[in-house]
Amino acid sequence: MIRDLVRRSALLVPVGALVGAGWQVPTAIGGRPAGERLARMRRSPHFHDGKFHNDVATIVAGQPGSGAVRDLVLGKEVRKPRQPVPLETAPDFAGFDGLRTSWLGHATVLVEIEGKRILFDPVWSDRVSPSTLLGPKRLHPVPWALGDLPDLDAVVISHDHYDHLDMMTIRRLAARQPSLRFIVPLGVGAHLERWRVSQANIVELDWDERTSVDHVEVVATAAQHFSGRLRPGGNGTLWASWVLKGRDRRVFYTGDSGYFDGYRRIGDEYGPFDVTFIQVGAYSPYWPDIHMTPEEGVETHRAVRGELLVPVHWATFNLAMHSWSEPVERLLTAADGLRVAVPKPGQALDVDDVPSPDGWWRAVA
């Protein structure tokens, strides 16, 4: 599907521009696990036949001839906002030691938990693609410049897809803080090393393995998805959801995932959670197993025993055949009676004092 889209787009772009935009593509695709990294991957119970697997068989994308590419390219849904998306500037970071979250668009989230600052899936590039010219383009700017970020204690990556793992952003964060720790699923460290992140700063985890950022425990938990930066579904690296467990506060981040029975086990073992970040966008009947619908997102929140639900993975990139604001509208309908926050990109939320959704997206949809 992705290759077909790139080929169709390339027909509209001058050859010289393609050459200029393509110089970084081989590096952006990333590295290949080898040596001890590969040996450790092979020891994982989720790795066999040369790749990682979900616990159940999954449909990654529509089969050839299914109509998925046609509908993605030619569908009539209103997939872009009609007006500029409102953005919020960075808060004052000095002295905050509670639980505060800032959604920066799509799946990028800054969590401040008990004095620690952990950034999930940072993407500052204009396109989610190995190329600067082809691929899905932002529907709104990043609300904060990278320089607006405070010093970070860790960066956590859910999986290696371009809308979650962005080479240029990783390089800039690593240059900004040379000792910054990157916590990733098994195999993803090969990409970071190719982008000149020191191996000493990379922590790779299998599901249910953990590391600590001072007193905050970071646990890789199961997800139902896939991986691959060159060949979608190659599954040469692992994907994960994540738990942050402080002294008193707990956070759950789904990454990308279909709905599956493992969420209840995550809730039983690691919950309850003060806040959950739930993927609610880029769903389709063509790939029902690897992205949740908004209704399934609500069931996930309930299964993991979440208190406040914050939807992510919507509003920033056009990645599926639904209208721009449909994910959050469906979520709010399904979440009747639950505590939900729908922040503007960049808006900081004190989890203990969150306003009710004000419908800001309706004014621009």
Secondary structure, DSSP 4 states (H G I P E B T S, - for coil): -HHHHHHHHHTTS-HHHHHHHTTTHHHHH-----HHHHHHHHHSTTEETTEE--SS----SPPTTSSHHHHHHH--S--S-SSPPP-------TT--SEEEEE-STT-EEEEETTEEEEES---SSBSSSSSSSS-B-SS--SS-GGGSPPPSEEE---SSTTT--HHHHHHHHHHSTT--EEEETTTHHHHHHTT--GGGEEEE-TT-EEEETTEEEEEE-------SSSTT---S---EEEEE-SS-EEEE--S----THHHHHHHHH--EEEEEEE-SS--TTSTTTS--HHHHHHHHHHTTEEEEEEES-SS---SSS-TTHHHHHHHHHTTTSEE--PPTT-EEETTS-PPP--GGGGT-
